[in-house]
Amino acid sequence: MSESDQKIKEIHMGRLIHILSHQMKRRNVGEALDGADELTTMQKHVLKFILLESRHHDIYQKDVEEEFCIRKSTATGILKLMEEHRFITREAVEFDARLKKLVPTAKAKKLLTPIMEHINQTEAMIVDGISKEDVLTCKKVMCLMYHNLVEEEKKKKK
């Protein structure tokens, strides 16, 4: 076994995932959002989430709270500032007047192309030199790890 294989074998999965996550965070979403200088890094992450997810389904404050594991009050503050800076609006939904969906404005939608370019560049960078089969195996394994953690959390709540 080579020295590098030995090091890889010895490193804990959680540590490796943490290191990779940290490197991903360093490729900050802010790099892709030059038109959103008035937003904090966290607000930019939330905006990216809203822009990407709202293409497929309605997004509500509760979705933001769950995605970023933040309290209602924190989400309210973030979204209020994003609304003040005209990146999102809140629109009532027909089936429940109390419920407001988060809708990206035209100002926000202009940022979608640079965000997608940034995502595609990052994706290409992280899989460079890795076979499609290995990438698929990695995705499957990471999904299983995620599932294991979720199941463990469910057991603790019972």
N, C-alpha and C positions, 0 to 999 in steps of 0.2 A: 504494500500500500504506500502510495506516495505521501510526502509530507502534507501537501495541500488536501489530499483525500482524508488524511488523519484529522486535520484541523476541522474540515467540514463535518466529519463524523462526530467530533467532540462538541461542536457548538449546539446549544439548545435551540429547539425550533422557535420558541418564543423570542429569544434574543435575535435570531436571524430575521424573523418577521419584523421585529422592532427596528433593526438596522435598515432594512429595506424600506419600511414605512417612513423612517426619518429622511432617507435619501429622496423618497418621493415628495415629501413635504418641502424639501429644499428646492425642488422644481416647482416653486410656488405658482399657484393659480394667478397671482398678481402679475406675473410675467405676461400673461395673455390678456390682462385686463387694463391696458393703458388708459382706456377711456373711463375708468372708474376710480380715479385718484382720491376722491372724497370718501371712499369706503375703506373700512379696516380690512385686514386680511380675513378675519372671520366672516365679515359681511360679503366679501368676494367669494368665499367658499359657499356661503348660503345662496348667493346670486347664481353661481354656477349650478348648484343643485336645482334651484327653481327653474332656470333656463332649460336644463337638460330634461328634467322629469316632466315639466309642464307640456312638453311636446307629446307625451304619451297619455297623461291623465291629469286631472285637476290636483293641485297641490294646496294643502292647508297648513296652518301654523303647526298643528299637531305633527304633521309629516316632518317639518323642520326640527321640532323638538326631539323626535325619535331618531332622525338621521344623525343629528349632531350630539345626542345625549345631553341636552341642555334643558334647564327649567323653563317653565312657561314665561316667567318674568324676563329671563334672558332673551328668549326668542322674541318676545314682544318688543323689547328695546332694539334689537337688531332690525327687526322688520319695520318698526316705526321710522328709524333713520333711513332705511332703504326707500321707504315710501316718501319721506321728506326730500330725498335726493332724486326722486322720480325714476327709480329703477323698477319699482313694482307698484301695483294698485291692489286694493282688496275689493273684491266684488261679491255681492250676495249671491247665493245659489237659490234656485227655485224651490227646492224641497225643504230648506230650513233657513229662514231669514237671519237666524243668529250666526250661521256658518258663513265665513268669508273665504273664498278661494284667493290664492296669491297669483297674480297675473303679471308677467313681465311686460314692461312698457316697450315702446319702440326704441327708446334710448338703451334699454337693456338688451333688446334683441340684436342690436348692432354688434354686440360683443360675442354673439354666438359663434360666428365664423372664427375669430381668433381663438376662442376657447376650444373649438373642435380641432383646429390646427395644432394647438398645444397638446391636446390629448393624443392625437395621432402621432405627433413627434415623440412624445414620451413613450407611448406604446411601442413604437418602432425601436426606440433606443433600448428599452428593457428586454426585448426579445431578440435583439441582434445576435446572430451566431448560435441561436438555439433552434433546434428542429421543431417543426409544427407539432410533432408527436410529443416531444418533451414539454412544450408549452401547454398542450392539452392535458397531459398527465399532471403537470404542476397545478393547473386550474382545478382539476378534479380533486387533488389532494387538499388544496386550500379550502375548497368548498366543504369537504369532509371535516376538516379541522374546525371550520366555522360551525358546522352542524353539531359537532361534538361539544363545543363551548355553549351553544344555544341550549342543547339538551341538558347539559349540566346545570345551567341557570334555571331551567324549568324545574328540575329536581329540587333545587334549593328553595324554590318558592312554594313548593307543596307542603 
